[in-house]
Amino acid sequence: MKKTLLSLAALTAIGLTNTAQAAKLDICIFDLLGKSGESFQMAQEWALAAKGWGADVNLIARQDEAVADSDFKAGKCDAVFMTAMRARQYNKFVGSIDSLGGAPSNAIAQRAITFALDKRNAAKMVTNLGGKKYEIAGIAPLGSAFIFVRDKKIDSIEKASGKKFAVLGYDDAQKIMVQRVGAQAVLSDVSNFVAKFNNGQVDMVGAPAYAYKPLEIYKGLGTNGAMFNFPVLHVTVDFVIRPEKFPAGFGQKSRDWFVKNLPKSIAMINRLEGEIPAKYKMNLAADEKLKYQKMLRDGRMDMTKKGIYDPAMMSVLKKARCSVDKANFECSTSGE
């Protein structure tokens, strides 16, 4: 009898060990600064909360976003945290928050993200691609992307004609828009697009304030550069998981956590935008802003027709824009 009890205890111990091992989940976190970056630090806070939802996670820092995505595809990671422009392949609905001119302020981005992550949209968070299921378990804002130029004489879109503009090679929207304004698209990756600006390989680049200090954009600006103080899109990062690897109900609990932490993220973005020296900020006249808004709207609608952006998200973003700025010209027009 004693041997039987010991055997049962041993089997139970083995079972518990296997369960603990099965619960250990590898999460690839893309952050240009690795473990010292803001994204990885936020992931550490998220990981503590995830324990309460029944998941024991192992965070893996990846400074190359392409590698993070590759590891996720290969099954080396059970989830990945990366920019929405690359994550759009897994979920076009949330990946379209980063559309051209879609969320022209932090307040609008916050509203759009909050709506997207609401439990009413739980079904939209799950996609089935090639027989594999993916779920968006979180969205975090990185802030508005601004255009930086090495020469402040490039003070209008018209003067961008013929200039070299670094674009992310996997984002068709960027390539198409740069070509539409007559600039020369230089295919780049998130790990080197600012480096090309800093060393003079390109004349222009778009980036959020989040990247200003870490990627040393000021080196490319030098004494003659400038930043258009006009947001062209809002950069977000998506948390993509394989839901079958996680406990039941995990995705919504995680999404709720991201919504709860949105004010903290927006406060950080506002601080970073305020830290960019005023001497670099080039303000646009009201008529110029309107012209660029219309140009971005035309581009956004074209990208939606081409299937790059999700039409449902375009409607969400328009409602968010008009709830913040009811006087905006587009609020009385149709098309989105």
Buried (B, 14 or more C-beta within 10 A) or exposed (E): EEEEEEEEEEEEEEEEEEEEEEBEBBBBBBBBBEBEBBBBBBBEEBBEBBEEBEBEBEBBBBBBBBBBBBBBEEEBBBBBBBBBBBBBBBBBBBBBBBBBBBBBBBBBBBBBBBBBBBEEBBEBBEBEEEEEEBBBBBBBBBBBBBBBBBBBEBBBBEBBEEBBBBBBBBBBBBBBBBEEBEBBBBEBBBBBBBBBBBEEBBBBBBBBBBBBEBBEBBEBBEEEBBBBBBBBBBBBBBBBBBBEBBBEEBBBBBBBBBBEBBEEBBEBBEEBBEEBEEEBBBEBEEEBBEBBBEBBBBBBBBBBEEEBBBBEBBEBBBBBBBEBBEEBEBEEEEEB
